[in-house]
Amino acid sequence: MPPSDGHIGRAAGHASQPVIAALLASSVVILLFLGLGYLERQRFRETLQTGTINSLSGVRAGLEAEINGNFYLTHGLIAYIATK
């Protein structure tokens, strides 16, 4: 049996350091990609929300104009009939 002076354990430990470093680097890259994916989904959702708000604002303005037009027409007819 060869004498055990601890070099075998240290050599195995040194050999595993590049593997650990590679796993750590891979984990960091994966986490970065997941974070960027999340941010991109947030940006896309905000873009959709802004487009929807802009579209609905136009619809609201049209409805408001129509309602106000009818209101003022009715108010004018009431005033006209009241003076006769």
C-alpha positions in Angstrom: 0.0 0.0 0.0 1.4 3.4 -0.9 1.8 5.9 1.9 -1.0 8.3 2.3 0.4 11.8 2.5 -2.8 13.7 1.5 -1.7 14.6 -2.0 -4.3 12.5 -3.7 -7.2 14.3 -1.9 -5.8 17.7 -2.8 -5.2 16.7 -6.4 -8.8 15.6 -6.7 -9.9 18.9 -5.0 -7.9 20.9 -7.5 -9.3 19.0 -10.4 -12.9 19.7 -9.3 -12.3 23.5 -9.1 -12.6 24.1 -12.9 -15.9 22.1 -12.8 -17.2 24.1 -9.9 -16.2 27.3 -11.7 -17.9 26.2 -14.9 -21.1 25.3 -13.1 -21.0 28.7 -11.3 -20.5 30.6 -14.5 -23.2 28.6 -16.3 -25.6 29.3 -13.4 -24.8 33.0 -13.6 -25.4 33.1 -17.4 -28.7 31.2 -17.0 -29.9 33.6 -14.3 -29.0 36.5 -16.5 -31.0 35.1 -19.4 -34.0 34.4 -17.2 -33.8 38.0 -15.8 -33.5 39.5 -19.3 -36.5 37.3 -20.4 -38.5 38.7 -17.5 -37.6 42.3 -18.3 -38.5 41.8 -22.0 -41.9 40.3 -21.1 -42.5 43.3 -18.8 -41.6 45.7 -21.6 -43.9 43.9 -24.1 -46.7 44.0 -21.6 -46.3 47.7 -21.0 -46.2 48.3 -24.8 -49.5 46.4 -25.1 -51.0 48.4 -22.2 -50.0 51.7 -23.7 -51.5 50.8 -27.1 -54.7 49.7 -25.5 -54.9 52.9 -23.5 -54.4 54.9 -26.6 -57.0 53.1 -28.5 -59.6 53.3 -25.7 -58.8 57.0 -25.3 -59.9 57.6 -28.9 -63.1 55.5 -28.4 -63.8 57.5 -25.2 -63.3 60.8 -26.9 -65.7 59.8 -29.7 -68.4 58.6 -27.3 -68.0 61.7 -25.2 -68.4 63.9 -28.3 -71.5 62.0 -29.3 -73.1 62.2 -25.9 -72.3 65.9 -25.4 -73.7 66.6 -28.9 -76.9 64.9 -28.1 -77.0 66.6 -24.7 -76.5 70.1 -26.1 -79.1 69.4 -28.9 -81.6 68.3 -26.3 -80.9 71.2 -24.1 -81.3 73.6 -27.0 -84.6 72.0 -28.1 -85.9 72.3 -24.5 -84.9 76.0 -24.4 -86.5 76.6 -27.8 -89.8 74.9 -26.8 -89.8 76.8 -23.4 -89.7 80.1 -25.2 -92.7 79.3 -27.5 
